[in-house]
Amino acid sequence: MRLRSSSTQAFPTPSALLGLLLLALAAPIAGQDQAAHHGGDDAAAVTDVVERFHGALAAGDSAAARALLAPEAVILESGGIETVDEYTSHHLAADMAFAAAVASERGPIQVTVRGDVAWAVSTSRSRGRYGDREIDSTGAELVVLSRGPEGWRIEAVHWSSRNNR
């Protein structure tokens, strides 16, 4: 990279900036290609953990859901951040009741693996009745996982949704 200098600062040339931008844009694509070709088993294992977590919620199995969460995991939901203990004592029961009551169509899970860290993103559409409310919402989910001696565990979950009405 050639730098132009002024009296006290160095600035990259426009062509150097373009090169950096292209590298930055290509890095995620190259990483996804690597994950798809060399991390296929890891991506499948990550997808399995995410699907088992959702299955545990829908089945009302709090022990199975909690077992998939790392001890220091955080859950971001409804504008708040909760530890595993806070989540299991505050929102887990409501999330299980919602998952059991409202049909949800999940989109494909897109997984990126970087060594012992992975993230999975997906969307969903939920429709049904929960209590006295009609539900029709679209959601997005980000799950961050790490690989340890026990295998892949969830380190963070971020849910967001919007009402379609």
N, C-alpha and C positions, 0 to 999 in steps of 0.2 A: 504494500500500500504506500503510495507516495503522499506525503504530507506537505501542505503549503503552510508556511509559518508566517506569523506576524511577529511583532516584537516580543510578545509574551505567550502566545497560544499557538497550537498546531491544529489545523483543520484538515480533515480528509478531503480529497478532491471529489467532485461529483461522481466520477467513474468508480472511485473506491467506495463511496456510499452506496452506489448501485450494486456493486459486488457484495457488500455486507448484507444489503437487503435481500438479494437473491439467495445468499447462504442461509440467512435466517428463515426465509420462506421454504427452502428446500430441506432444512433439517428435520422438521416434523414429518414431511413426506418420506424421507429416507428412513426415519425411525419407525414409521408405521409399516413400511415395506419390510424392514428388518424384523419387526414384531410378527408380521404375518408369515414370514418365511422361516425365521429362526426361532421365534418365540411362540410358535403355534401351540405347543403343549402348554406353555405358560398362559397364553391367552385363553385357552380352553379351561384351564384350572381356575383362572380369575373369573371367567364367565360363570363357571359352576358355583363358585362361592357366592357371587351376586344373586344368582338364581335360587340357591339354597336359602339365602337370607330372605328373599321375597317369599319363598315357599313357607318358611317358618312363620313369617308375619301372617300370611293368609291362613295358615293352619292354627294360629293362636299358640304356637310353641315358643314361649319366651326364652326357655333355656337354650333351644337350638339357635335362636336369633342371637342371643347374647354370646354364645360360644364362638360365633363367627366374627365377633368384634374384638379387636385388640384391647388390652386393659386400658390403654390411654386414648382410645378412640374418641372422636368428637362427632356430634351430630348437629348439623346446621339445618334448622327448620323453623318456619314461621318467624323469621327475623331474629332468632336466638341461637346460641351455641350451648350445647349440653355435653357433659361428660357421659360416659357409659352409665355410671350410677344414677346421674340425674335423668338420663333418658329412660332407663328401665323403671325408675320410680315415678316418672311424670307422663311421658308420651307413648311409651311402648304399648301399653294396653289399648290406648285409643287408636294407635296405628294398626294394631292387630284387628281390632273391631272394624275399622274402616276397610282394611284389606279383605276381611271376610264378607262384608256387606256389599261392597261396591265392586262391580266388575271392572277390571282394568286390562286394557290391551297394551302390552309393552312393545315398543319398537325394538329393532335390533340393538344389541349391546356392542358398542365399539370399544375395543380394548387396545391400550398402548402399554407396552412393557419396556421398562428401562432397568435392566439388572434385577434387583430385588424389590423394585417399586413398580406399581402398575396403577393405571386409572382406567375406569370404565364409565362411559357416558351413554345415556339412553333417554328416550322420551316415552311418554305413555299418555293414554287417553282413558279417563275414568268416567263411567256413567252408571248411575243407579240412584238409590235412595239410602241416605244415612240419617237415621233418626227421623226428624221431620223435614229434612232438606233434600231437595232434588239436586243431584250432583252431575255436572257435565264440565269436566276440567281437563286441561292439558298440563302435563308435568314434565319436568326435566330433572335428571338425576346425575350426580357425579359421585362416584365411589372411588376412594383412594385406598389401595391395599399395599401391604408389604409382605415379603416372604421371609419367614423365620423357620426355626426348627420344626414347628408344627404345621408348616405349609403357609398358604396365603391367608392373611387375616385382614379384616377391614379396619383401616386407620381413621377414615373420615367418610361421612356421608353428607351430601348437600342436596336437599330437595327444594324445588321451587315449583309453583303451579299458578295457573291463572284460570279464572272462570270463563267458560266459553259462552256464557249467556249475556 
